[in-house]
């Protein structure tokens, strides 16, 4: 089979997922093309994968008159690959790819698959436009794949002819030896100057609006008030690892500094982008995810596989992913977040129990090759539509 993947700008989960698919489906003997922005290729290295051809095309962001020219360029790129299937990832790429594919002559028209990794979140006029595009995607694609069950239900509600769940699997997580975990923790202790027996709370993810780090900062205020009334409470240290939208980072940092100027609060450190997430997980005592919404967060899967005691917002696909292997709280409920952190910080046995549950659940998650194998069977299923 000849498959073309289309994606927009990505530095996180979508790009990681598509790279794994391109690598593993090509390794299974199929011809793979990837179309997307040059900077996405620079980040993920699609063009360096064996058996994968890459074509650079900037997808842009906003929808407008310029999309007519973009659709024409994408149609040419698709036609140059001659694919049996065009598989677009994300809202923006899906919209452009569907229109480009549908303007090809019927005998050259590939089957179209749209993978949804995020929900549309616009309000007012923007929300109306996004719903219209969601409906177009649902009705126009031969198959819609959702990375969480709520995305699949949404696609069905909007008239999808076929919508199914397909997980985005976490990359392989290498086990960190105990001595390496101790060394990582010691390095963090020395770098940031906290006590050896402090409880380290780790969050991983881009500092962007969706991740809702202001909720975490507000929780620090509650925890600071609790610590002042409970002198025996353990020292808490919060670490956030991930790239940043600079304006969002500035806002979160300012929010924290304003809070720290008026009251005693736990320490918060921004680590920036890191390539040692498994080591950080092994050194931390708690993992916290505060996102407004997630389909199937790769960082949450990494925390499960690493055996972390987890606290996460109960949104999107997080509940079906975590199950009883963590504490789930309502979105934007900083009071509940502070209470859950305080509870686990003071109870090592409860942390150990959740960590064991997480590791057991993480061991059952499909890996990237499992997902690629399932997807190849879906591609094969769609192939008969090409006859005639």
N, C-alpha and C positions, 0 to 999 in steps of 0.2 A: 504494500500500500504506500501511497504518497500522501503525507500529512503535513499541513502547514499550520504552525502556531502563530497567532497574532496577539501581541500584548503592547501595552503602553509603557509609560515611564514607571519603573519600579526599583526599589532598593530593598524590598523586604519579602514578605511571604509569597506574593504572586510570582515574582521573578524566580524565587527559589523553587517553587512548585513546577513552573514551566521548564526550568533548566533540567530538573530531575526527569520530567516526562520526555524531553527531547533526547537526553542521554540514554535513557533506558529503552525507549521505543526504537531508537536508532540501533541500539545494541541487539534488539530482537530481529533486526534485518529489514526494517522499513526505511523508506526515504523520508527524511525530515527536513523541512524548511522552517525558519523562524523569521518573522517580520516584526520589527519594533524599533524604537529609538536607538541611536548609536550609543548613547550613554547607558542604556540598559544592557547592551552587549558588553560595554566596558566593565560594568559592575559584575555581570554573571558569566561572561566568557562563552556565550553561545557559539560564536564563530570558531572557537578552539575545540569544540566537541567533535569526536570522530563521527563521520557520517551525517553531519548537520551543516546545512547551508544557511547563512544569515543574510538578510537584506535590510538595510537601514531605512527606516521611515519614521519621522517624528509624528506622533499621533496628536500632539497638542492637548489642550484641556477643554476649553469652552466650546460649545456648539455654535456654529455660525456659518456665514456664507462661504468662508474659506474651506469648509468641509467638502464642497463640490470638487475642488481640485484634489483634495486629499483622497477622496473616494476613487478618483480616476487613477491616481498614482498607485493606490493599493490594489486596484483591479489589475493594473499592468503587472505588479509584482506577483500577485496570485497566479495570473495567467502564465508568467514565466516559469513558475514551479510546476504547473500542470497537476495540481493535487486532486486526489479523490475526496479528501476531507479538509475543510478549513475549520480549525478549532480556535476560537477567540476567547481570550481571558479578560474578564472585567467589563464593566459597564460601557466605558468609552470605546475600547477596542472592539467590543461586540457590536456596537452600533455602526461603526465605520465598516467593519468586516462584513456585516450582513448586507448593507447597502451595496458594497463593492461586489460581493458574490452574486447578488440578485440581478445585477446589471450585466453579468456574463450571459452569453448565449446558452440556451438550455442544454445543448449537448456538451458544453464545456463547464457546466455548472457543478461544482462539488457539493457534497453534503455539508451542512453547516451545523456546528456545535458551539454553543455559548456556555462558558463556565462562569458562574457568578461567585465572587469571593467576598463581596461586600453588599450591603443593602443601600438603596438610594435614601438619602436623608434630607433632601432639600425641603424647604418650607415655602408656602405661598406660591407665587408664579413659578419659581424654580421647581417646587415639588410637583406642580401640575405637569410641567414639561418632562420631568424625570419619569413620572408615572406613564406618560404617553410613550416614552422611549422604552421603558420596561415592557409595556404591552406589545410594542412592535417587536422587541426581541423575543418575547415569549411566543408570540404567534408566528413569527417569521422563521425561527430556527427549527431545524429538523429535530434537534434535541437540546434541552437545557439541563445543565448539570449544576447543582448547588452544593457548596462546600459545607452547608449546614441544613438541617431539616426545614427550618423556617424559610430559607431561600427557596427550597423546592415547593413548599406550600404556596408561597407568594407567586411563583411562576405558574403553578396550576390555576390559582385564582385569577390570574391575568390572561388565561386562555392558552397556555402552552400545550402544544400537541403531544409532547412527551417531556417530562421533567423527572430527574432522578438525583439521588444523593451520590456524590463521589467525594471522598475526603481528600484534603491536601495533607499528605503525610509529612511528618517531621523528618529532617535530614538525620542521618545516622548519628547517634550520640555515643561517643566513646567513653567507656568507663574510666573514671578518674581514680587512680590508686589512692589509698588512704594517706600516704605520706605526701602526695602531691596536693591533696585537699588541705592538709595541715599547713603546707608551705604557702598555698594561696591565701589562706586565712591569716597567716602570720604576716605576709606581705601587705595585706589590706590593713591590718592592725598597725603596722609601722607607718604606712603611708598616711593614714588618716588619724592616728593617735587615739584610738579607743581602747578600752580594756579587753584583755584576752577573753574574758567570759561574757562579753557583750552579745546580745542577740542581734544577728545581722538579718535584715529584711531586704530582700532583693526584688527589684522590678526590672524587666527587660522589655524594651520596645521603643520605637521611635517617639521622641517627644513631640507629639502632634495632638491636635484637638481630640481625635477619637480615643486616645489613650487616657484622657481625663486625669492627668496628674494633679490638677488643682484639688481634686477630691482627696488624694493622698496627703497633700499639704494640710488640708483642713483636719484630716484625721490626726496629724502630728500635733495640732493644737489641743485636741482632746486628750491625747496621750501625755502631753506635757502637763496638763492640769491634773491628770491622774497620778503621774509620778510625783508631783509636788505634795500630794496628800498621802502617798504611800512611799515612804523613804526606802523600803526594801525592794521596790520594783526593780527588775533588771535593767541595765543600760540598753537602750535600743539605738541601732545605727541603720539608717536607710541608704541604700545604694540604687541608683537608676543607671542602667547600661543601655545605650542606644544612640543612634544619630539623632539630630534635632532639627526641627524647623526653628530657625534662630529666634523669630518673634515669639514663638510659643515658649521656648526655653527662657527668654528674657522675662516673660510674664510669670512663669512658674517660679523662677529664681527670686524675682521681686516679691511675689506673694510670700515665699518662705522667709526672706529677709525681713519683711515687715512684721511677720509673726514672731520671728526670733528676737526682734528688737524690743518687743513688749512683754514677752513671757519666755520661760524656759521650755524649750521643745527639743525632741530628739534630733541628732545630727542627720543632715541630708547631704549626700554627695552625688554629683553627676559625673559618671565615668566616661561618657562619650561612647563612640562605637568601639566594640570589643570583639575579638575573635576567639575569646576563651570563655564563652558562656557556660560550657559544661563545667569548667573549673570553678567559675563563680557560683554556680548552683551547688557544687560539692562543698564550698566553703560557707555558704549561707545557711541560716536556720529556718527561714521562712521565705516563701515566694508569694508576691502579691501582684494581681492583675486588676487594674481599675478601669478597664476600657468601657466606653459607652456601649459598644457592641463589638462582637467578634464572631466570625463564622466558625473557624476552627484554628485558633491561634497556634502557629508553629512554636512560639515561645512557651506556651502552656503545655504543649506536648513534650517539649524538651524538659520542662520541669517535672512532668509526670515520670518520664523515662529515667530522669536523674534521681527520683525518689525524694522530692521536696514536699514539705508540708505546705499546702496551697490554700490561699484565700483569693477568691475571684468573684467578679460581678456576674450575676446570674442573667446573662444576656446572650442572644443569638444561640450558637451551638456550644457554649461553654458548659452548660449543665449536662448535656448528653456526652460531652467529652470527659468531664471530671467525675460525674456520678457521685458516689459517696467517698471519693478519695480526696476530698477537700471541703472547705467551708465556702458556701455560696451566699453572697449578700446582694441586696437590691442595688441597682445602678444608682450611682451618685449618693449613696447613703454613707457619708463619712462617719457618722456616729456608730453604725454597725461595723464599719471597717475597723475603727479604733478599738471597739469592744473585742472583735475577733483577734486582732493582733495582740491586745493585752492579755487575752485568755491564753493564747498559745505561747506567748513569751514567758508566762509564769508557769507553764505546764509542759516540761520536757517529755513526759510520758505520752501526752496527747500529741505532741509534735511527732514523736517517733511512730506512733500508731498511724497517723495520717501519711507520714513519709513511706511507711511500708505499704499502705493501701495504694499510694500513688505509684510506687515502683511496680507493684503487681498489675495495676491497670495499664501502666505504660508499656509493660512487656507484651500486652495483648494488642497494642495499636498496630495497624497495618504500616509497613514501611514503604519507602518510595517505589521499590520494585514491585511490591504487591499492588499498589495503586496503578502503576504502569501496565501491569499484566491485565488488570480488570479493564482498563481503558482500551487496550488492544482488542479485547473481546467485544467491546462496544463498537469500536471502529469496524470490526469485521461484520457485526450485525447490520451496520448501516450500508455496507457495500452493495447489497442487492439493489438498492434504489438507483444505482448507477447504470444498471442494465437498460439498454435502449436509450 
